[in-house]
C-alpha cells in the first residue's frame, strides 16, 4: 500500500502544547537498567525486558551495551571543542532545516513553551553533510571521530530495534532495513548538544527551559549524558495531566533510551512515546554548561510507517518527520 501524501493531524502536537507547566517532581518511578551483555544468547530475555520497560515507562537505560567508554569520552571532548569555536566559524555550517543537519543556536521553539530552548546543537545526518562539516584546519579529527561514533550508535540502535521487531511480529531485520545508511534518503541523526550556562540574573527564574517538554520524533533515541550534568526529566502519559516528573540521573557510561513517536505509531500505540524535558538548574545546583549527545534512529524517508494492526493510515517517515520539524524550528 502506498502512503498518502496529504498532511495528517498530529495528536502529538496537541498534547505537547499542554505540557509547559513546571509541575511536580517524583522519584518513585523506576527507570530500569537493562544489561545487553551476551546479547545473542540472551536476546529473547533482553527483548522481554526492553518491551516491559518501554510499555510501562517508555524510558530505560542500557549497560554493557558495547560502546567503549573511551569512545564516549572522545565524542564528548570533540563535541566540546566544536562548541567552543566562535559563532562565525560554527555559522559556516548552518542548520538545513529540511535535512535536519548543521548548527543552530536558540532556534528550537517547543510547542509546550513557545520560547527557545536554551541551547545550541550540531546535527549530523549523513546524506546532507557535504558542505556542513567544520574545516579540518579549524577542528582536526572532528569528522572522523563523529562518523565513527555515529556508526557505533546506529549499530546499537538497530540491535535494540531488532528486539522490538521480534515482539511486534516483524522479522528481526525489519527496522534495520528501514534505517539503511547506504540509502540516499537515510535520515537518522547524531545530535551534539550544548546547553548554555545559566546567567546569574536568571538563576532563580522558572520560565526558562534548557529543553521544553516534548516527545521525540523518531523510532528510538540513544542519549549519552555526563556525571554531574543533570536536568533530564520524564513524565509518562498516565501522569501527563498531573505533570509529575521523574529525574533521569546522568551517568557517563550508561545510555538512556526512549521510544519515539515513529515507533509508537509503528507499534499501533503499544509502545508509548512519553514526554521529557531538560529543566534549568535550581539555584543550589550546578549552573554551568551541560553537554549531551543523542542519536535518533529515524527511518529512511521512503519507509512507510504502518503498524501490524493498521490502526493508523500509512505515512512515509519523510512526511512524518518534516511535519514535526516544521512545528519546532521557528527561525528556519
Buried (B, 14 or more C-beta within 10 A) or exposed (E): EEBEEEEEEBEBBEBBBBBBEEBEEBEEBEBBBBBBEEBEEEBEEBBEBBBEBBBBBBBBBBEEBEBEEEEBBBBBEBBEBBBEBEEEBBEBBBBBBEBBBBBBBEBBBBBBBEBBBBBBBBBBBBBBBEEBBBEEEBBEEBBEBBBEBBEBBBEBBBBBBBBBBBBBEBEBEBBBBBBBEEBEBBBBBBBBBBBBBBEEEEBEEEEBBBBBBBBBBBBBBBBBBBEEBBBBBBBBBEBBEEBBBBBBEBBBBBBBBBBBBBBBBBBBBBBBBBBBBBBBBEEEBBBEBBBBBBBBBBBBBBBBBBBEEEEBEBBBBBBBBBBBBEBBBEEB
